[in-house]
Amino acid sequence: MRLMERSTGDAVVLNKGCSAVACGVPGIGKTTLVQKIIHDWATGTIYPYFQFVFSFKFRDLNSISSKVTLKDLIINSYPHLETILEELWKNPTVLLFIFDGFDEFNGFIDFTDRGEVTKPKHICYDPECLCEVPDIVYSLIQRKLLPGCSVLLTTRPASLNLLEQANINVWVEILGFVGEQRKEYFNRFFEDGAVAEAVFKYVKENEILYTMSYNPSYCCILGLTLGPFFMHKGRDLKLIPKTITQLYSHYVYNTLKKHSSQTKNVGDVLLRLGQMARTGVSEKKIVFRKEDLTKHNLQPSQVLSGFLVERLEKVTTGTRVVYTFPHLTIQEFVAALALFLCPYPEDIKKLLTEAHSEKDGRFEVFLRFVAGLSSPGSSKPLMEFVDQFPEESIHQVIDWVKENVDNQIGSSWSERGKRNLLNTLHYLFESQNPAVAQVTLGSVPRLTFGDADAKKALSLTPIDCAVLSHAIRLCHTINELDLRNCCIQYEGMLRLEAELHKCQVLRLEGNNLGDSGIKILSKILTDSKSKTQTVGLADNNLTHCCAEDLVLLTTATSPLKELELGYNKLGDCGVKRLAAALGRRECKLQKLRLNKNDLTSACAEDLARALCTNRSLTEVDLGDNELGDIGVELVFAALVETDCAIQKLCLKNNGFTCSPAEKLATVLRSSHSLKELDLGHNKLGDRGMKRLTTALSDSDCQIQELKVEDNGLTASCAEDLAAALCATPSLTKLELGENYLGDSGVKVLSTALMDPDCKIQKLSLNNNQLTASSARDIASTLNANISLTQLDLGENTLGDSGVKMLSVAIRDSDCNIQELCLRSNGLTASCAKDLASALSSLTKLSLGDNKLGDAGVGQLSEALKDTECNLQKLRLNNNGLTQSCTEGLAAAITTNDSLTGLYLNDNKLGDSGMKALNAALVNPECKIKNLGLGHIGLTDPVRDEFVSTLSAARVMKVVSLETNLSSDQSGTSFCTSNEQKSGMDAMGLSSDLQLNV
């Protein structure tokens, strides 16, 4: 998992022998950071353990087309070291290699482990061996070349996915300016303090401009653009730019004003310059030679001198003059401008669609500028130098933006999909077209940029948050905004503050909001306009200092009903303050999660008091806290009070023993509200369980679901459990997994399952040291028990013989089992025929982590073709399957009318297997909606063909291609409809697809 540290400092924490990546948006200061690192190292401020630092720019490495040695690369830049290099190779730990601008590199570096299905990589082991440049960089990062040396790369975020599988130790995101650093920049930029103060005051009062100013490059352009407005009287302040495109338009205007006095046809020069710039963006080329200028009929002129910087480049024969734009973003703007300067517009929509589909993000900023230049307000400053933009060009761009918004809103399942959606919102913002925005965003049900897995969430910058706020402003309401693990922090909350009240469900988990972020949120949610009913704030580094702001969320004016505060550090002090607010009658909170918050028994009395008096609170999670016996007893005492309305309580992993069992028994007898109780991962033991079962047998017990997994239970408590199963008609779900019941314990339970008074519907016995003997006993009960529909026997050793007995029982017409989990039970093809015969009775079957092989799955495939088969979900992950079984599966899924979920992850199906399935999946007769194909050995061409085919056919709902042999390591999942995922299935039968709940 990638941990992205956020840094506002001057250096990257880099130890000997490690590889690091410094990531940052365009203009944030990646190259400046490299220069600062080299300066500070040279002056002895940092990295004293490195004796030599070698810095390279990927833009320079692009010019090397032939094989070269690492020694040659170093000598070319550091010729004075030629005589000592052989000594340096002997102690690589003192060497640091810096490669700046990975996103600008033309070469492809493949960090994926392609195993046996592709050709081996060309690894470079010797610094004096001739190799391709990508192989040298790869070998340094992966510690194949000069192991022990350190490597630092810089890159834009869009290229991070290409580094997912690289051997990287440290991931750092460069934040840019924070707080007073912005003001300091303008004070240094302008000699006149009054101008500096006026410019900064104006920037600070403009939300978008102030947000831009976190970026040093934008600060520079802001200074160049805004300075004249405040230096010269009479300038119309209404013309000051409000978007990034407008900012760059004014920058170009000022440049032309200074450099075009002797040029007649400025528009023509800009067109040709822009066409060269666009070719550069397309080819990831930012260094231009004389032949590039000649190719585009460009000659040195006043205009060119305003946009291109001359510098000398080393070549084998000496040096030569090359040209670059002052910054890549300026090149991207001029490239976008050229689209509107062409008198005969090309097929712009097609061009933009192709650019948007590029996976490495090279066209992201270019496309934002294109969208922005379609707005008259953005192009207006340039009209002094160029002709009016063709109406056809503008209309094509606007139509493309509109279509793109429609396409991306429901396609944010993968990291790439999220990035595409974010870019689309940037296009919409830059276009400043309210009509298009209202049509496309007026009724958006949800916006998703986050994910429970931080690696699959999209990191949002302050500008991203400002653009997102603009998008939300255009929506009437949003059912859900998912920003989990998007790293928005306090700065992002400031940008979103004005519009978050529209979101009914707000997912902010994992954003390091801190206590200051909660202060902003409390203002939002206590506003009379707030529609927010559910807020997720888990894992946000919250402490007791934000307790008063959290209290505000529970007031009568707040519509909040669900609050997730898990994985923070509220502690006893913070929860005591919160508990006092929860105890007030006006509090309307219904669900509260406080799991893993460093709580102890010290706050239990306060919590108990709140539970006694709050009649709206029905669900509380106190799991993963050290409440201990004393704390849990206090909570149990509250549950018997008549005013307590708790229906669902989680006390998982609370460190209690059998001591509170007597108090809990009283609760089970007396509480008329408590329906679900999670006591998993504690130390009840047989003694505690026996006390609970006595209460469960009481006729007044209303409990419906009980979880006691991992509580050290053995066969000794089985008799009492069995008695409770027969005497508790309310109990329908019982989870006993990860205990030590063994065959003897299950034999006793099986007797209870046959009792007509037993109403259990779902029973989990996973990981209980069960063998075929238990399978025989359970099988004997299945035709007698009419209530049991879900059975989890995973992670045992039932073997083929045990499953054969179960299959016979399941085929019986009196058996009501619908969902069966047999994962990791040592099953082989020998039991496949018996399993196949039982498929017509089941709706969900999990067979993952077994050894069925192609032969076993072949028999299951034949059963799937049967018209009587009602199976809806089948999990066959990690079963030793190859392409040999795919033709049978393909035939089965085109004939089966019920199967909607098929999971084949972690099998070696390969390209040929995927091709066999592909034809079936696009067949209209195929009903598959969820498909798991992660880790099956797909290569890029076949994966891309598969995605393209299904997307075009629009017959698939959700597909997971997680971590295949692809150069795009973003974790490819995609969706061709707006179907949402249901809750996770506790039986292990649900999909592992990367969807949003």
Secondary structure, DSSP 8 states (H G I E B T S, - for coil): ---EEEE-SSS----TT-EEEEE--TTSSHHHHHHHHHHHHHTTSS-TT-SEEEEEEHHHHTT--S-B-HHHHHHHH-GGGGGGHHHHHT-GGGEEEEEE-GGG--S----S--TTSS--------TTS-B-HHHHHHHHHTTSSSTT-EEEEEE-GGGGGGGTTS--SEEEEE----TTHHHHHHHHH-SSHHHHHHHHHHHHHSHHHHHHTTSHHHHHHHHHHHHHHHHSTT--GGGS--SHHHHHHHHHHHHHHHH-TT-S-HHHHHHHHHHHHHHHHHTT---B-HHHHHHTT----HHHHHH-EEEEEEETTEEEEEEE-SSHHHHHHHHHHHHHH-SS---HHHHHHHHHT-TT-TTHHHHHHHHHHTSHHHHGGGGGTS----HHHHHHHHHHHHHHHHHHTT--SSHHHHHHHHHHHHHHHHHT-HHHHHHHHTT--EEE---SSGGGS----HHHHHHHHHHHHTSS-EEEEE-TT---HHHHHHHHTTTGGGEEEEE-TTS--HHHHHHHHHHHHTSTT----EEE--SS--BGGGHHHHHHTTSTT----EEE--SSB-HHHHHHHHHHHHTSTT----EEE--SS--BGGGHHHHHHHHHH-SS--EEE--SSB-HHHHHHHHHHHHTSTT----EEE-TT----STTHHHHHHHHHH-SS--EEE--SS--HHHHHHHHHHHHTSTT----EEE--SS--BGGGHHHHHHHHHH-TT--EEE--SSB-HHHHHHHHHHHHTSTT----EEE--SS---HHHHHHHHHHHTT-SS--EEE--SS--HHHHHHHHHHHHHSTT----EEE--SS--BGGGHHHHHHHGGG-SEEE--SSB-HHHHHHHHHHHHTSTT----EEE--SS--BGGGHHHHHHHHHH-SS--EEE-TTSB-HHHHHHHHHHHHTSTT----EEE-TTS--BHHHHHHHHHHHHHHT--SEEE-TT-B-S--S--EEESS--------TTTTS-------
